[in-house]
Amino acid sequence: MEDSKQDILDMAVGSEPTVEDNRIKNPFESNTSSAMAKIDHEPVTEDKISTNDKNQDTFHGWMTTSATSPMTYQSFHPKTWAETDVDIAITHCGVCASDLHTMRSGWGETLYPCTLGHEIVGHIIRIGNAARPGLALGARVGVGPQCYTCRQEGCTPCSTGHENYCPRRVGTYGDRYPDGSISYGGFADVCRHDSYSVYSIPEGLASEDAAVMLCAGATVYEPLVEYVERKAGKAVGVGAYEYTKVGIIGLGGLGHLGVLFAKALGYHHVTALSRSESKRADALALGADSYMATSDELAKDWASQHASSLDLIISTVSDPSMPLQDYLTLLKPRGQFCQVGIPEEPLPQLDTMALVLNGTTIAFSDSASPRNVISMLDLAAEKGVKAVRSPFEFFKHGQTWVQIHKN
């Protein structure tokens, strides 16, 4: 007898939320890892999937209802079904710093109630008749920070392969689709999103590794690739990176993946930067060729000692008091500084004359284009790139979210 859709969801969600592991108090405090929420269950396969009950439109997940309230597990209604959509039974979802900023309305007023999580991996349990080619029931797929773009010929970003800058793009949670429906994220049993923003996960890449790459990995991969391609004026192969020296500021969820992907791409020299000497061993273990401590008393002349040594710097930190002017002195003439961490306060003021005389470019980057996300996932599978993770059971771990709110 064919399993019902609710049976499949019960298998994915597991039992009622209970505290299973008290070791992880706050995923955002992990120094060089990405927190990873996972559901421990057998993989959803096509023979276990029912296409019945297609009017079912009530999902369940962890929801935040204000900037000061803890998360609660409750029901919600997904976006109105469209034939370009897929429903995904979620097995893994990374915890991103964006979740914390959004939870407390740090980047502006959040659309509450909100189900966070935009590093999603799971299996398709419902697929529309007009879904993008290559997707099928049971397929293992992922969703990153964006769940919809307009794909119109008149949209310059969409028509030139930079859909992540589509002016009509919709965030995976706390946003509205063109029809007014609200988007809900991955700390849930199921999510519903536009299939053209859904990525197939390569066979050689574990779900727990793929999930954290869909935001943290993509956010650093995009500037790593785009910088070299802009210089070359075209798409390039891995060998094109061997003449470039890059610095990665911060060794958290984004930063450690920046080091890993820079090495996987073949960058000539990768320098990790953090405030103290305490992360030197971690940086070198990840593959960094060198390390700079930027606030340690023993290394107070770091900026002058390493001036004009880097072609590209990617800053993953979101501290508005960062020594930005000193970071910029590390760049060679016509070098680029790319900020991907998003502070809740303005960045420090700068001496613009020094930047003019060096021909310095200051850039910003938002997630990654679909082309680069696919390239990143394939490279990770090929090279065996694995994120440093701190896993926990999010459907059996309600106290984890209480701790996140308190911290």
TACOR-V438207 format. One record per helix or strand of 2 or more residues. SS is the DSSP state (helix for helix, strand for strand). FROM is the first residue (numbers start at 1). LEN is the number of residues. If there is no record, write none. Layout:
[[SS	FROM	LEN] [SS	FROM	LEN]]
This chain:
[[helix	5	9] [helix	27	3] [strand	34	5] [helix	46	3] [strand	58	7] [strand	72	6] [strand	85	11] [helix	97	7] [strand	120	8] [strand	140	4] [strand	146	3] [helix	156	4] [helix	163	3] [strand	170	2] [strand	190	5] [helix	195	3] [strand	198	3] [helix	207	26] [helix	238	6] [strand	245	5] [helix	253	13] [strand	269	6] [helix	277	10] [strand	290	4] [helix	297	3] [helix	302	4] [strand	310	6] [helix	324	6] [strand	331	9] [helix	352	7] [strand	361	4] [helix	370	14] [strand	389	5] [helix	398	9]]
